[in-house]
Amino acid sequence: MFAKPLLVLVASLAIALAVVACGADPTPTAPPTSTPVPPTETPAPAAQAAYVPVTVESCTAVQDEEGEVQTGTASYIYTEPPSRSITLNQHVTEVMLALELQEYMVGTAYIDDEILPQYQAAYQSVPVLAEEYPSREVILGQNPDFLYGGFRSAFGNDAAGSQEELNKIGIGTYLTSSICNIGSPDTLDDVYTDISSIGKIFGVSERADALVKALAEEVSKATSQAGSSGDAPRVFLFDSGDDAPFTATCCSMFTNMIETAGGKNIFDEVDGRWKTVSWEEVIDRDPELIVLTEADWSTSQEKIDLLLGNPALADITAVKEQRFVVLQFSSLVPGIRNATAIAELAEAVSQ
């Protein structure tokens, strides 16, 4: 279990200020519309008998009223593995499911697209607390001992509330480590760090190590087979937006992914992770390949129809040649899907 209030906080480190754009979440935070869900009973983790207390560092992030973000890290002691966990974003839910921890989950929320097929059965066993973020009331109603968030907004005032306040009432928290990469790119190492940290917290480090190894091998195989064909092809990620496209920039996981796959993000010099740009900028940069996100709020077919139906975009190389690649939104944020997505991108880039 997560140790109680002040006993658990070992240190708070590396506090930094940054504007919202440097760590902006790619999905909006909607006001909670959920209703309380009765708590479910969960067994104590099997690893508990042999569990050795661990100290695990988590990213922390708080946005103030002026739009600035305080990020840092805080270390916490876990004296036993959590048995009543809640995940607040899809990509972190899939980390838990990949580590076979579903029986220790009492809730999940905020699904952006389809859960991976191999985890569907496990996912169905976990109560869905809300389509987006559940309210703090709903969360506390489940009597959780651990909350795992993938975006800063998961611990916003309209969702679970601050990590500090949750820790004070004995609830452990973990926020994806890449959120603290203010001004520097997200990388696969961030994903591996998160998997390893969750493995330590739940006493399943061997599973975590095996998962990290498998993902790293998948990436290595994909990139070694991709080869080199001269200059890196220019690639544009089209997430959403009709009048002005929303895209991944400098510090997003996508930029790291496409570079690993042998391509170049045409907006890799723009600060932050995600930005709204203009179609004129896209035309000027003339992408040779366009990656389209598939998500509940914006389908890939809608974006294809827009690209092919707008005469102003007709001379873009990727549009003329209809070189489109579709990736689920969940593949573009730090998580277990990144490795497979890199393989798909490497194949597309090499063609």
Secondary structure, DSSP 8 states (H G I E B T S, - for coil): -B--HHHHEEEEEEEEEEEGGGG--SS------------------GGGGG---EEEEEEEEEE-TTSEEEEEEEEEEESS--SSEEE-SHHHHHHHHHTT-GGGEEEEE---S---GGGHHHHHTS-EEESS---HHHHHHT--SEEEESSGGGGSTTTT--HHHHHHTT-EEEE-GGGG-TTS---HHHHHHHHHHHHHHHT-HHHHHHHHHHHHHHHHHHHHHH---SS--EEEEE-B-SSS-EEE-TTSHHHHHHHHTT-EETTTTSSSSEEE--HHHHHHH--SEEEEEEBTTB-HHHHHHHHHH-GGGTTSHHHHTT-EEEEEGGGSSSSTTHHHHHHHHHHHHH-
